[in-house]
Amino acid sequence: MSEVQDAAERLFRRESGRIIATLIRIAGSFDKAEEAMQEAFAAALTSWPEKGIPNNPAAWITSVAQRKLIDQGRRQRTWREKQEAIQYETPAHTPFNANDMEDTSLHLPDDRLRLIFTCCHPALNPEAQVALTLRTLGGLTTQEIAKAFLLAEPALAQRLVRAKRKIQEARIPYEVPPPERLAERLQSVQAVIYLIFNEGYSATAGDRLVREDLCAEAIRLGRLLRQLLPREGENHALVALMLLHDSRRLARVRDSRLVTLEKQDRTLWDQEKIREGLELLDLALRAGPAGPYAIQAAIAAQHARARMPEQTDWRQIAALYGMLLDLNPSPVIALNQAAAIAMGHGLEQGLARVEAIAASGNLDGYYLLHAARADILARMNRRREAASAYRRALELVTNQVEREFLTDRLAAVQA
């Protein structure tokens, strides 16, 4: 039974986004689709121990869930009532018309892309857009999303309920919108795709640092977005950024321990992903003024081009973070710039910036602020202060791999 349960859990993590997107297209309802998928997984736990795990378990789950949706309707008196029971409160699916686009190759009948555009409708606030997409498409639990948002779990659950209700009340269709309405959702869609990637690249909680399924899904969706709007430079930059980060994935963990960028075995970096990422970055920069994803990709490119840590151009990275701050005055970006300044301009200068950010209180609940401060203090041989900062970071971290890394760092500065 444990083997079946493990297989079902892995399947849910890997395929639930694709399955739920298909079911929402069929049912037109988030709640009915989620209920049918949950019932299908419950059926799997009953059936698979006796009959064996099917060759294509995702197709099995989808098929069973579809039958359960139909069964819901059959309990109604007529076929029309059945349709009303499982149909979206508005048209569930408006077919994407390739003839409306300049290039007929842009016909993208992908359920997951439709789902992202539905979740990113401007009728929903940005927080609801992200939370709903991560819950449905990313397959994250309410608890995981709540930790990512630094919210209480009940508050996040209410946010999800309100978002689904808003989709129903606003009669938001399940579709990729026509060209004239793409721009109003594009930034939200880009942001959500990158958040899905980030949750995969550095999981908020759990005993794994990397969730390869989410990284791969985000990159796949980014490629679809490029096909949909090939003249939008930031779409190229977004995929470039994800590829350049993902190229380092195999080197980030060794023997279940986190390995910092400085200590990574760079021969493990995926050179094909780096090559493609650099090409897409060049394409993005030629498409127009650099946006936030292009600047972040340019920062990642500085690391990718350095064959050894000491060859990293930290001053250029600090300057790029300055450009990013001009576009998005975020304390997290300011923290990243401070770390780059510490490496490129001097530890004292970088520490002064980190201390100023800490004094503002904006990131006091952000463990990476305290971890960055601890790292700079340790490099300056101010061990007692570094240990205190590491202890504060340990109070806040929720990923087990990162917790073990910080524990090791704390032990090192106390030794």
N, C-alpha and C positions, 0 to 999 in steps of 0.2 A: 504493500500500500504506500509506503514511504517513497518508493521509486516513482509510482504514478503521481503522487502529490508533488514531488520535486519536478517531474516533467511538466505538470500542469502549471506550476508556478513559473517555470522558465518560459513556457509558452505564453503565459499572460504577460510577462514582462516584455517579451520579444514581439508578440503579434497583436496584443490587445488593441493598439491604436488602429491598425489596419482593419481588424474585425469590427470594432465599434463604428468606424467610419462607414463601412459597408452597411451595417445594420441601421445606422441613422438614415442613410439614403433610402433604404427600403421602408423603414418605419416612419421616418420623418419626425421622430421624437427622441430626444436624448434619454429621457427616463425609460421609455419602453425598450429602447435598444440596450441600455445598460442592464435592465432587468432580464431581458432575453439572454444576453451574454452570460450573466451570472448563473442563470438556470442551466445553460449549456455546459459551463464549467462544472457545476454541481453534478450534472448527468455524467460527465466524463469521469469523475471520481467514483461513480457507481459502476459504470460500464467497463472502463479500461482495465481494472484489476481482473475481471473475468475474461474479457475478450481480447485483451492486449491493446497496447497503444497503437493507433492507426498509423499508416505510413505518412499521411499528411494530416497531422492533428489539428492544424489551423483550419483546414477546409472542413474537418469533422465538426469543430466547434461552430464555425459559421453556418454550416448546413443545419445543425440541430437548433441553433438560435433562430434561424429563419423559420423553421417549422414551428417553433414556439410562438413566433409572431403571428403566423397564420392561424395557429390554434386559438390564440386570443380572439381573433376575428370570428372564427367558426362558432364561438360561444354566443355570438350575436345572432339575431334572427334572420338576417339577410346578408348577402354579399356586400350590399351597399353599406350596411352597418359595419361590416368587417372592415371595409376600406376606411370608414370614418374612424374606426377604433385605432387603426395603426397608421393612418395618414397624418402627415404634418398638419398643423393647424392652418398653415398656408401651403401653397404648392411645395411639396417636399423637394422637388428637384427640377430646376429650370435648366434644360440642356444647354451646354456651352456651345455657342454657334461660332464655329471657326470662320465662317464667311464674314463675320463682323470684324475680324482681325486682318491686318495687312498680310499676314503670312498664314496660309492654311495649315502649316505644320504646327501651329500653336494650339491645336485642338487637344486639350488635356483633360480627358474624362477620368480624373483621378479622385477617388473618394476622399483621400486624406487632404488633398489640396482644397477641395470644396469645403471640408470641415474646418480648415484653418480660416478660410475667408468668411465662413459663417460665424465662427467664434470671434473674429476680429471686426465684426460689423461696428460702425461708428455709434450705433445706439447703445453699445456696451462701453463702460469705462475701461481704461487700459488695464487696470488691475484685474477686472473680471475677464477680459479677453485672455490674458496670460494664464490665469488660474484655470479657466474652463478648458483651454487648449491643452495645458499640461495634464489635466485630469483625464480628458477623453483621449487625446491623440498620443500624449506621452506616457499614458498608463501609470502615472504617479499616484500614490495614495494621497488622501486628504492630509494625512499627517506629514508626509514629505513636502507637500506644497506649502503647508502652514509654516514649516521650519524654514523653507526657502524665503518666504515672505516675512519672517519674524512675526507671525500672527498666532493667536490662540487657535487651536483646531476648530472649536465651535464657530468662531468668527469666519474662518475660511469656508466652512461648510455652508454657512448662511450666504456667503458671497456666491458660491456655486449655485445654490438654489435660486437666488435672485437673478443670476445671469440666465439660467435656463428659462425662468418665468418671463424675463424680458424678451428673449427670442420668440417665445410663444405670443406674448402680448403685442410685440411690434411686428409680428407676422414676417419675420426675417426668413427669406427663402434660402434653401440649402443649395448654394451655387457658387461658381466662380463668376463674379460680376462682369458685366460688359465693359469694354475698354474705357468708356467715359467715366466709370466709377471705380476703376482700379486704383487710381492715385490716392483716393481718400483712405484706402485700407493698406496700402503697400508698406508704409513704415511699421504699422502694427504687425503685419504678417512677417516682415523681416525680423522684428524684435522677438516675436514668439519663436520663430525657427531658431534664432540664436540662443534663446533661453533654453529650448529643448536640448540644443547641442551642449550648452554649459552644464546642464544637469547631468548629461551623460559623461562629459569630460571630467567633471569634479562633482560627484554625487553629494547632495546635501546631507544625506543620512545613509546608514547601512554599513555593511562590512566590506564594501568594495569602493575603491576610489573612482573607477571608470565603469560606465555602463555602455558597452560598445553598441548595443542595440539602439540607444537613443542618439548616439553620435552618428551612426550610419543613417538613421531615419532623417535627422536634421539635414545632413548633407544631401540626401536624396531629394528632400523637399526643396532645398536651395537650388538644386539643379533644375527642378521643374519650374521654379520661379524664374530662373534665367531664361528658360524656353518661352515662358509666358510673356516676359518683357525683356527681350534681348538687347534693347538699347539703353536700358537702365544700368548705369555703371555700378551702383551700389549692390545690385544683384550679383554681378561678377565678384565684387569685393567681398560680399558675405560668404560666398562659396570658397573664395581664396583664403579668407580668414579661418574658416573651419578646417580646410584641408591642411593649412600650415600648422595649426594646433594639433590636429589629429595625427600628423606625421610623427609626432613625438610620443604617441600613446604607449608604444611597447617599451619605451625607456623610462617611463614615469614610475613604474613599480618594479621592484626587484625583491624576490623572496617575501612577497606580501608587504613590503615596506615602501613608502613613498620616497622617490629620489628627486631631489631638487634639480632645476634646469642646469645649475652650475655643475652638478655631479653626474649628470646623465651620460651614458655611453652613446655618443653621437653616431656611432656606426649602426645603431639600431633604428635611427630615424629613417622613415620611409621616403627615399629620394624621389620616387615617382610622384607622391603627393606634393612634395616640396616643389618639384618642377611644374606641375599643373597649377599649384597655388601661385607661384611667381608669375606664370603666364597670365592667369586670370587677374592678378593684381595689376599687371601692365595694361591689360585690356580695360580695367576699370579706370585707371588713371588717364588713359587716352580718351575715355568717354566724356570727361568733363571734370569740374572741380572735385577735389577729394572730399568725400563725405566721411562720416564716423567709421563705417566699416572699412573703407579704403585706408584710413589712417591706422586703424588697429591692425589691418593686414600688413601694412608697411612696418609696424613694430614687430609683428611676428616674423616678417621677412628678415629683419636685422638678426634675429636669433638663428633663423634657418641658414643664413649665409655664413655664420661664424663656425668654422670647423673646430675651433677650440674656444673654451669660455673666455679666455683673455683677449680673443679677437672681437668680442662683442662691442659694438659702438654704442656705449651707454649714453654718451652725450647726445647722439642723434636720437636715441630712444626717448630721452628726457624732452628733447625739443618736439618730437612727435606727440608726446603726451600733452605738451603745452598747446599744440594745435587742437588736440582732442578736447582739452578743457575749454577752449574758446567756443567750440561747438556745443559742448555739454558740460556745464560747470557742476560736476558731480564730485562729492568728497571721495568716492572710491577711485575715480580717475586721478584726483589730486594725490591720493595715497600711492598709487602706482608710479606717478611722476616722482614723488619724494623718494621712493625706493631706487628709481633709476638715477636720480641726482646723487644719492648716497654712493652708488657704484661708479658714476662717471665724474662727479665733481668733488666728492669728499664726504666721508661719513658724518662729520659734524654738520655740514650743510643739509644733508638728507635728514638727519635726526631732528634738526630744528624744524623742518617742514612737518615731519611726522608728529612732533610734539604739539605744533600749532593745530593740526587736524584733531589730535586727541583732546586738546583743550576746548575745542568747539562742542564736544559731546555728541556730534552727529553720528559717529561710528563706534560709540562705546560698546554696543552690543555686537559688533562685527569682529569676529575672532582674528581675522587677518590683519586688522590694525595692530593688535597687540603682538601678533606673531612677527609682523614686519619690524615693529619697534624692538622686540626682543632680539631679532637677528642682527640689527644694526648695533645694538648695545653689546652683543656678544662679540661682534667683529672689533669693537673698540675695547674689548677686554673689561667691560663694566659688568662683571658676571652677576653680582647680586641684583642689580637692576634688571638685567636680562632674565634672571630666574623669576623675578616677580611678574614680569610681562608674560613669560611663558605660562605661568600659573593662571593668569587672567585669561589667556587664550584657551587654555584647557577647560576652563569653566564654561566656555561658549561653543566650542567645537562639537559637531554632532556626527561627523563621519569617523568611523573607527580607524581607518588607515591614517587619516590626518591626526587623530588623537595619539596614535602610537608614535607618529613622527615627532609631534610636539613633546611627548613624554621622553623620547630619546634625546631631544635637544635640551630639555630641562635637566636631564641627568648629566649631560655633557658639561653644561655651564656650572653645575653644582660640584662636579668631580674635583 
